[in-house]
Amino acid sequence: MPRTALLLVLAVWISFAYSQEYHTQKIASGLKVPWGMAFVDNDTLLVAERNGHILALNTKTGNTSKLMENPHNLYAAGQGGWMDIAASPFEKKKFYVTYSQKTQTGSDTALASFLYQSGKLSHFETIFTSTSKSDTSRHYGSRLAFSKDHLYMSIGDRGERPNGQDLSTHAGAILRLNPDGSAAKNNPFVTLPNAQKELWSIGHRNPQGLFYDGESEILWSIEHGPRGGDEINLIKKGANYGWPITSHGKEYWGPINVADTTEKEGIESPTKVYIPSIAPASLLLYRGSNYPELNGKLLAPALKLKHINIVTIDDSQSAIGETRILESLDQRIRHVIVSPTDELIFSTDKGSIYRLVKNH
């Protein structure tokens, strides 16, 4: 058998083996696009519904409670609304949430913090609002990740391609912030005239997956391309990831390349490219023992192709393999996280939250 055919057969067999290894248990249903999730403890999950509210979910009973009325400046239209939610590693009982905020010219991605204790939400405060120069209702980003001392936040280009290379806007970028929402010291563009101090990397289209791996101290991102060209990127300080100068995608209106080239000097190339697009919605590098076969692998849920991608990376951080699971669930998978008990929990746009369970 030719080597190419052998590799294809092997890849199909591995993918089939993975697909037979898991099933799901439904935790809750009836939610309004559960965009982000964050655990408080073993049994309490905070959920940000893009088209609804911030909820507290009991993972044993499936019961939910609304924690607050939506603020008057929430822009819940198009791709906007409540987005990511995450527990602060810097302060107990503190959480962060991103949302699209109404502005005088339209809307922008904002970051807020709050306290959650004794079943109640308090001290809700918007601590950062981005600048996008856009009045569209799309490409807000927006995921959060944390290193030891800093908070990272992704923001899409807001549907305005020039934003990806415009240092005077936060759109099309990944930001590095202090825990209080201010710009971190020694960010790479602080000395440039008119550049936003919060910028960490630029040239992104719509990064909706962001994960900082504490073991390797590497920041990973995954972003939507246009028609093709979704990218997994290893994020470096001050790097330019190309959008819209370089792209592997095509225009929505025809078989025309968005960019003149896929690579260019001074542009950081992707770790992995998806053609056709899978429509990635979040990203996780799993470190745990409950799913030993997934340890050290990237997990990327997909909206368009309705599965979870499992990407193998080597010691040089190159993507060397991929399998897909849960295709038979036939749902747009939005967010995947790890519980305090080392279980993989994921949400779908149909409003359900599931637990990934290994078959025995």
Salt bridges, closest charged atoms under 4 A:
GLU21 OE2 - LYS358 NZ 3.78
ASP43 OD2 - LYS60 NZ 3.72
GLU69 OE2 - LYS66 NZ 3.08
ASP84 OD1 - ARG143 NH1 2.92
GLU91 OE1 - LYS94 NZ 3.83
ASP108 OD1 - ARG158 NH1 3.44
ASP157 OD1 - HIS139 ND1 2.71
ASP166 OD2 - LYS133 NZ 3.22
GLU198 OE1 - HIS170 NE2 2.75
ASP213 OD2 - ARG287 NH2 2.71
GLU215 OE2 - ARG287 NH1 3.40
GLU223 OE1 - HIS204 ND1 2.80
GLU251 OE1 - ARG161 NH2 2.87
GLU268 OE2 - LYS236 NZ 2.86
GLU293 OE1 - LYS358 NZ 3.12
GLU322 OE1 - LYS272 NZ 3.57
GLU322 OE2 - ARG324 NE 3.32
ASP330 OD1 - LYS306 NZ 3.50
GLU343 OE1 - ARG355 NE 3.11
ASP349 OD2 - ARG332 NE 3.01
ASP349 OD2 - ARG334 NH2 2.84
